[in-house]
Every structure is written in C-alpha cells, then in structure tokens.
Amino acid sequence: QVQLVESGGGLVQAGGSLRLSCAASGSTFSFYVMGWFRQAPGKQRERVATITSGGSTNCADSVKGRFTISRDNAKNTEYLQMNSLKPEDTAVYYCNIRDLVRNDIYWGQGTQVTVST
C-alpha cells in the first residue's frame, strides 16, 4: 500500500523559510509526476509545484522565484523549499504522486504551514 508522509510544516514569520518533505513508501514508480498542493481555509485546493520522473519542474506563478521543488530518488522523497514566505502562503500543504503507468494518484495527509505578519 502506497503511503506518503509529509513533514516540515509549522509557524514562521513573514519573510522566513521552511522546507517540506514528502516520503513515499509501498511501491516503486517508473513514470510519475510528484507534486505539492495547498488549501487555505474557504478556498479550493491549488497546485503549487510539480516535478516529473524526468526531472522537469513547474511552479505556480504565485510562488515562482520563492519556492523550489526537488526530489531525492534514493530516498523516495520530494521536497518543497519555501523562501520569502508571505501570510497568503498560509495553508495545509499536501504532497501527491500520480503514477502514469498504473494511472493512480496518492495523497499525503497534509501539513499545516502558517505564516504570521
């Protein structure tokens, strides 16, 4: 059974940094897209950043230049480095992986990020 476990969330002041981690276990993935999404209270879940099995990355315009997505294949872990955080970045952050071979999607449980003014 595939499991995604996020860590690294917390409370930080505006302008600060956090790094989120998402460790995957329970399966191996050959062709996939891993991503980070977030959901603020009263808002829809939105895509933050993605990285493919080929290493291509994409970030939402709202976080470009501030957030960086990366992965460590040996550890089956993806990361989201978040710099210059703003109060509007406050949300629950979820990681997911979309298995392009099996056409399955898996989600982590979410981790809270709160940015204070």
C-alpha positions in Angstrom: 0.0 0.0 0.0 1.4 3.4 -1.0 2.0 5.9 1.7 3.0 9.5 1.5 4.2 11.1 4.7 4.7 14.9 4.9 6.8 16.7 7.4 8.3 20.1 7.9 5.3 22.4 8.3 5.0 24.9 11.1 4.7 28.5 12.1 7.1 31.0 10.6 7.2 34.8 10.4 6.8 36.5 7.0 10.0 36.5 5.1 11.1 33.3 6.7 11.7 29.8 5.2 10.5 26.3 5.6 11.3 23.1 3.8 8.6 20.4 3.4 9.4 16.8 2.9 7.3 14.0 1.5 8.5 10.4 1.8 6.9 7.8 -0.4 6.8 4.1 0.5 5.0 0.9 -0.5 5.7 0.9 -4.2 8.1 1.9 -6.9 7.3 4.4 -9.6 8.8 4.4 -13.0 6.9 7.2 -14.7 5.2 9.7 -12.4 4.5 13.3 -11.5 5.0 14.3 -7.9 3.5 17.5 -6.7 2.7 19.8 -3.9 -0.7 21.4 -3.5 -2.2 23.6 -0.8 -5.6 24.5 0.5 -6.3 27.6 2.6 -9.5 27.9 4.7 -12.5 28.6 2.5 -10.5 28.1 -0.7 -10.1 25.3 -3.3 -7.0 23.2 -3.3 -4.5 24.6 -5.7 -1.4 23.3 -7.3 1.9 24.7 -6.0 4.6 22.8 -7.9 5.3 19.6 -9.7 8.2 17.5 -10.7 8.2 14.7 -13.2 10.2 11.4 -13.2 12.3 13.1 -15.9 13.2 15.9 -13.6 11.1 18.7 -15.2 9.7 21.1 -12.7 6.8 23.6 -12.8 5.7 26.2 -10.2 2.6 28.2 -9.9 3.0 31.9 -10.7 2.2 32.8 -7.1 5.3 31.0 -5.8 7.8 31.3 -8.7 11.1 32.6 -7.5 10.3 31.8 -3.9 9.6 28.0 -3.9 11.6 25.2 -5.3 10.6 21.6 -5.7 13.1 18.8 -5.8 13.4 15.1 -5.2 15.9 12.5 -3.9 15.3 9.3 -5.8 17.4 7.2 -3.5 15.2 8.3 -0.6 11.9 8.3 -2.5 11.4 11.7 -1.1 10.3 15.0 -2.6 10.9 18.4 -1.1 9.4 21.9 -1.3 11.8 24.6 -0.2 9.8 27.7 0.6 11.6 31.1 0.9 10.3 34.6 1.4 7.1 33.3 2.9 4.1 35.5 2.9 0.9 35.4 5.0 -1.0 34.4 1.9 1.1 31.2 1.8 -0.7 30.0 4.9 -2.5 26.7 4.1 -2.4 23.0 4.6 0.1 21.6 2.2 -0.4 18.2 0.6 2.0 16.1 -1.5 0.8 13.7 -4.1 2.2 11.3 -6.7 0.5 10.5 -9.9 1.6 7.1 -11.2 1.5 7.4 -15.0 1.8 3.7 -15.6 -0.9 2.5 -13.3 -3.0 5.7 -13.6 -3.2 6.0 -9.8 -3.0 9.1 -7.6 -1.9 9.1 -4.0 -2.1 11.8 -1.4 -0.4 12.6 1.8 -2.2 13.6 5.0 -1.2 17.3 4.8 1.0 19.5 6.9 0.0 22.9 8.2 2.1 26.0 7.2 1.2 29.2 9.0 3.0 32.5 8.1 2.5 35.3 10.6 2.9 39.0 9.9 
